[in-house]
């Protein structure tokens, strides 16, 4: 959490994150962006949730050794759905933009133990 209350997520690109072209695999960016959605929503989500929608644009490639930073903002938080948008950057260069929504879900209640 930053001083202004915003959430910033980051990871350093390793060989395991690369595709055959030696760039970060698109699925890696998508998974990390989904993580950013939940990290940003966590303070108001306050419980379990599921990704309801996810949209993205691949803007530029990233390579091994680069630091990928993700920042996200909540655009609207309703009673059951939280809407967000964000950007992944490398050295302040936009590499991936995304938006998504998270659906709040009820906690599962465990059935009583048989006695």
FENNOR-V290462 format. One line per field, one symbol per residue. phi: phi as a letter, one per 30 degrees, with the letter a starting at -180 (. if undefined). psi: psi as a letter, one per 40 degrees, with the letter a starting at -180 (. if undefined). Layout:
# FENNOR-V290462
phi: ???
psi: ???
This chain:
# FENNOR-V290462
phi: .dedjdcbcabcdcedcccddicededdedddddededdddedcdhldabdcbababdcadbbejdcccbbbbdcabcdbbccbbabcbbhicdcacababccdbdddcdddddc
psi: hideeihhiiihhideeiadefihhdddddddddddddddeddedfaiiihdihiihhdiiiiheihhhhiiihdihadehhhiiahhihfehhehiiiiihhhiihhhhiiih.
